[in-house]
């Protein structure tokens, strides 16, 4: 179980507390959070809770040891990642970090005095993309597609499985060459050059690189048929996406938005819609612990 794999990254005293959860809670847990001066919590669909009310408060030293363990006691080698606010671990887990920023020439070069850590439990849900692809693909061709939901809605999980299905060519479809700009390392979860999560046999991953830089690099180097990115947030991302689409590649991307109406209200995303890069939107809605997928044509 992914929860138990994640728990094994922590010290034994935290693992003991996590064992107080039921099997159902373990299966639904999205994050394990450690904050200095507070008890450990877990994030479930209904919100954060303390799994063991008898557990001690997290100390600064606990968080420093965690960083040492996750970096194999070589924090200097992981300074770039820590400067981006997270560490990627074997098994495909991402640990977000807060602390005091170490600035160098106006940019965050590292973090010190770690004050909190969030161990995110990314999960593969193989097969979740099949009905979506059946609805949006036209004679084996994928239209430019946006995946929409609020934070924690399941965009990354759906994107990962769409990439896998397109790359492997499931259900009688031919495999497609997919290039993945995995800026935050959450989709493929690369570790020493190997994806820890399944993104398909014909997928090439550029990890840890800003999307605006990664997109033209992947176009030049990998000749993709589909180019996938997670979380469009900057105008530079949009310029790179529009340029890629003009080169004939199909774009697959996620955006934080509840629906198409919200996209149209935001000036940044209005420009994206006006560029006509994307023809379809998949809106992810969550209700009673279940996710539902609704496909719309984009204006």
C-alpha positions as CSV (number, residue, x, y, z in Angstrom):
1,X,0.0,0.0,0.0
2,X,1.3,3.5,-0.9
3,X,0.5,4.8,2.5
4,X,2.8,2.3,4.2
5,X,5.6,3.0,1.7
6,X,5.3,6.7,2.6
7,X,5.2,6.0,6.3
8,X,8.5,4.1,6.0
9,X,10.2,7.3,5.0
10,X,9.6,8.6,8.6
11,X,11.2,7.8,11.9
12,X,9.8,4.9,13.9
13,X,8.0,7.1,16.4
14,X,5.9,8.6,13.6
15,X,5.2,5.3,12.0
16,X,3.8,4.0,15.3
17,X,1.3,6.9,15.4
18,X,0.3,6.3,11.8
19,X,-0.5,2.7,12.5
20,X,-3.4,4.0,14.6
21,X,-5.3,4.8,11.4
22,X,-7.8,2.3,10.1
23,X,-7.2,0.5,6.8
24,X,-9.9,2.7,5.1
25,X,-8.2,5.9,6.4
26,X,-4.8,4.7,5.2
27,X,-6.2,4.0,1.7
28,X,-7.7,7.6,1.6
29,X,-4.8,9.5,3.2
30,X,-3.5,12.2,0.9
31,X,-0.7,13.8,3.0
32,X,1.2,13.3,6.2
33,X,2.2,16.7,7.8
34,X,4.8,17.5,10.4
35,X,4.9,21.0,11.9
36,X,7.3,22.2,14.5
37,X,5.6,22.6,17.9
38,X,2.5,20.7,16.7
39,X,1.4,17.0,16.6
40,X,1.7,15.1,13.4
41,X,-1.5,15.2,11.3
42,X,-2.8,13.4,8.2
43,X,-4.9,14.8,5.4
44,X,-8.1,12.8,4.7
45,X,-11.0,13.8,2.3
46,X,-12.8,15.3,5.3
47,X,-9.8,17.4,6.4
48,X,-6.7,17.2,8.7
49,X,-6.7,15.0,11.8
50,X,-4.3,13.9,14.5
51,X,-3.9,10.1,14.1
52,X,-2.5,9.5,17.6
53,X,-3.5,12.0,20.3
54,X,-0.8,10.6,22.5
55,X,2.0,11.4,20.1
56,X,4.6,14.1,21.0
57,X,4.8,17.5,19.4
58,X,7.2,17.6,16.4
59,X,10.4,19.4,17.1
60,X,12.8,21.4,14.9
61,X,15.3,18.6,15.4
62,X,12.8,16.0,14.1
63,X,12.4,18.0,10.9
64,X,16.2,18.4,10.4
65,X,16.7,14.7,10.8
66,X,13.9,14.0,8.3
67,X,15.7,16.2,5.7
68,X,19.0,14.4,6.5
69,X,17.3,11.0,5.9
70,X,15.6,12.1,2.7
71,X,18.8,13.5,1.2
72,X,21.0,10.6,2.4
73,X,22.8,13.0,4.6
74,X,23.9,15.1,1.6
75,X,21.8,18.2,1.8
76,X,24.3,20.2,-0.2
77,X,23.6,17.9,-3.2
78,X,19.8,18.5,-2.7
79,X,20.1,22.3,-2.3
80,X,18.5,23.1,-5.7
81,X,15.5,21.0,-4.9
82,X,15.1,22.4,-1.4
83,X,15.3,25.8,-2.9
84,X,12.2,25.0,-4.9
85,X,10.5,23.9,-1.6
86,X,10.4,20.2,-1.9
87,X,12.4,16.9,-2.0
88,X,11.6,14.0,-4.3
89,X,12.1,10.5,-2.8
90,X,12.5,7.0,-4.1
91,X,9.0,5.5,-4.6
92,X,7.6,8.7,-6.1
93,X,6.8,10.6,-3.0
94,X,7.2,14.4,-2.8
95,X,8.0,16.1,0.5
96,X,7.1,19.8,0.6
97,X,9.1,21.9,3.0
98,X,8.8,25.3,4.7
99,X,11.5,27.1,6.7
100,X,13.7,30.1,6.3
101,X,14.7,30.9,2.7
102,X,18.4,31.3,1.8
103,X,18.5,34.0,-0.9
104,X,21.2,34.2,-3.6
105,X,21.0,37.0,-6.1
106,X,17.3,37.5,-5.4
107,X,16.3,33.8,-5.8
108,X,15.8,31.1,-3.2
109,X,18.9,28.9,-3.2
110,X,18.1,26.7,-0.3
111,X,16.0,26.4,2.9
112,X,17.3,26.3,6.5
113,X,15.6,26.0,9.9
114,X,13.0,23.7,8.5
115,X,9.6,24.4,10.2
116,X,7.2,22.0,8.5
117,X,7.1,19.1,6.1
118,X,4.2,17.7,4.0
119,X,4.7,14.2,2.7
120,X,2.3,13.9,-0.3
121,X,1.0,10.4,-1.1
122,X,0.7,10.4,-4.9
123,X,-1.2,7.4,-6.2
124,X,-1.6,5.7,-9.5
125,X,-5.2,4.9,-10.5
126,X,-4.7,2.8,-13.6
127,X,-7.6,2.8,-15.9
128,X,-9.2,6.0,-14.7
129,X,-8.4,7.7,-18.0
130,X,-10.0,5.1,-20.3
131,X,-13.6,6.4,-20.3
132,X,-12.3,10.0,-20.7
133,X,-10.1,9.1,-23.7
134,X,-13.0,7.1,-25.2
135,X,-15.1,10.3,-25.1
136,X,-12.5,12.8,-26.4
137,X,-10.4,10.9,-28.9
138,X,-11.5,11.1,-32.6
139,X,-10.3,8.2,-34.7
140,X,-7.2,7.7,-32.6
141,X,-6.3,11.4,-32.5
142,X,-6.2,13.4,-29.3
143,X,-7.4,17.0,-29.4
144,X,-5.7,19.6,-27.2
145,X,-7.1,18.9,-23.8
146,X,-7.2,20.8,-20.5
147,X,-7.9,19.0,-17.2
148,X,-9.7,21.3,-14.7
149,X,-10.4,21.1,-11.0
150,X,-9.7,22.8,-7.7
151,X,-6.6,22.0,-5.6
152,X,-6.5,18.3,-4.6
153,X,-9.2,17.4,-7.2
154,X,-7.2,14.7,-8.9
155,X,-5.8,16.4,-12.0
156,X,-2.4,15.0,-11.6
157,X,-3.7,11.4,-11.2
158,X,-5.9,11.7,-14.3
159,X,-3.1,13.3,-16.3
160,X,-0.6,10.6,-15.4
161,X,-3.0,7.8,-16.5
162,X,-3.9,9.7,-19.7
163,X,-0.2,9.9,-20.5
164,X,0.3,6.2,-19.7
165,X,-2.7,5.1,-21.9
166,X,-1.6,7.3,-24.8
167,X,2.0,6.2,-24.6
168,X,1.1,2.5,-24.4
169,X,-1.6,2.6,-27.0
170,X,-4.3,0.8,-25.0
171,X,-7.7,-0.4,-26.3
172,X,-6.6,-0.9,-29.9
173,X,-5.1,2.6,-30.2
174,X,-1.6,3.0,-31.6
175,X,1.1,4.2,-29.1
176,X,1.9,7.9,-29.3
177,X,5.2,9.6,-28.5
178,X,4.6,11.6,-25.4
179,X,7.0,14.2,-24.0
180,X,6.4,15.2,-20.3
181,X,7.6,18.4,-18.8
182,X,7.5,17.3,-15.1
183,X,8.5,20.6,-13.5
184,X,7.6,19.6,-9.9
185,X,8.4,15.9,-10.2
186,X,4.9,14.8,-9.3
187,X,3.8,13.0,-12.4
188,X,6.6,10.5,-13.2
189,X,8.4,11.0,-9.9
190,X,11.9,10.4,-11.4
191,X,14.6,8.9,-9.2
192,X,18.1,8.4,-10.6
193,X,16.7,8.6,-14.1
194,X,13.9,6.1,-13.7
195,X,10.2,7.0,-13.3
196,X,8.8,5.6,-10.1
197,X,5.2,6.0,-11.4
198,X,4.1,4.4,-14.7
199,X,3.9,7.0,-17.5
200,X,4.0,4.5,-20.4
201,X,6.6,2.9,-22.6
202,X,6.9,5.7,-25.2
203,X,7.1,8.7,-22.8
204,X,10.2,10.9,-22.4
205,X,10.4,12.9,-19.2
206,X,12.2,16.2,-18.6
207,X,12.2,16.5,-14.8
208,X,12.6,19.6,-12.6
209,X,12.8,22.1,-15.4
210,X,10.5,25.1,-15.6
211,X,7.7,24.5,-18.2
212,X,8.5,27.6,-20.3
213,X,12.1,26.2,-20.8
214,X,11.2,22.5,-20.9
215,X,8.6,22.8,-23.7
216,X,10.9,24.1,-26.4
217,X,13.7,21.7,-25.3
218,X,11.4,18.7,-25.6
219,X,10.2,19.9,-29.0
220,X,13.7,20.1,-30.3
221,X,15.1,16.9,-28.7
222,X,12.3,14.3,-28.6
223,X,9.9,15.0,-31.6
224,X,6.8,14.3,-29.5
225,X,3.2,13.8,-30.9
226,X,1.8,14.8,-27.5
227,X,3.4,17.2,-25.0
228,X,2.0,17.1,-21.4
229,X,2.5,19.6,-18.6
230,X,1.1,20.0,-15.1
231,X,-0.4,23.2,-13.7
232,X,-0.2,26.1,-16.1
233,X,0.3,29.2,-13.9
234,X,2.5,31.8,-15.8
235,X,2.2,33.9,-18.9
236,X,5.6,32.4,-20.0
237,X,4.0,28.9,-19.8
238,X,1.2,30.0,-22.1
239,X,3.6,31.5,-24.7
240,X,5.6,28.3,-24.8
241,X,2.4,26.2,-25.1
242,X,1.1,28.3,-28.0
243,X,4.4,28.1,-29.8
244,X,4.5,24.3,-29.4
245,X,0.9,24.0,-30.7
246,X,1.9,26.0,-33.8
247,X,4.6,23.4,-34.4
248,X,2.0,20.7,-34.7
249,X,2.2,19.0,-31.3
250,X,-0.9,18.2,-29.3
251,X,-1.0,19.8,-25.8
252,X,-2.3,18.0,-22.7
253,X,-2.3,20.2,-19.5
254,X,-3.8,20.9,-16.2
255,X,-5.1,24.2,-14.6
256,X,-6.5,25.1,-11.2
257,X,-10.0,26.1,-12.1
258,X,-13.4,24.7,-11.1
259,X,-14.9,24.9,-14.6
260,X,-14.7,26.6,-18.0
261,X,-16.5,29.7,-16.7
262,X,-13.8,30.3,-14.1
263,X,-11.2,30.0,-16.9
264,X,-13.0,32.7,-18.9
265,X,-13.0,35.1,-15.8
266,X,-9.3,35.0,-15.4
267,X,-7.3,37.3,-17.8
268,X,-4.3,34.9,-18.0
269,X,-6.4,31.9,-19.0
270,X,-8.7,33.9,-21.3
271,X,-5.6,34.5,-23.5
272,X,-5.0,30.7,-23.5
273,X,-8.6,30.1,-24.7
274,X,-8.3,32.8,-27.4
275,X,-5.2,31.0,-28.8
276,X,-7.4,28.0,-29.6
277,X,-4.7,25.5,-28.5
278,X,-7.2,23.4,-26.5
279,X,-10.4,22.0,-27.9
280,X,-11.6,20.0,-25.0
281,X,-11.9,20.4,-21.2
282,X,-12.2,17.6,-18.7
283,X,-13.8,19.0,-15.5
284,X,-13.2,16.9,-12.4
285,X,-15.8,17.2,-9.7
286,X,-15.6,15.5,-6.2
287,X,-18.7,14.4,-4.4
288,X,-19.1,12.0,-1.4
289,X,-15.5,10.9,-1.7
290,X,-15.8,10.0,-5.4
291,X,-14.5,11.8,-8.5
292,X,-16.6,12.4,-11.6
293,X,-15.4,13.5,-15.0
294,X,-17.3,15.8,-17.4
295,X,-16.1,16.6,-20.9
296,X,-16.9,20.0,-22.5
297,X,-16.0,21.6,-25.8
298,X,-14.0,24.8,-25.3
299,X,-15.1,28.0,-27.0
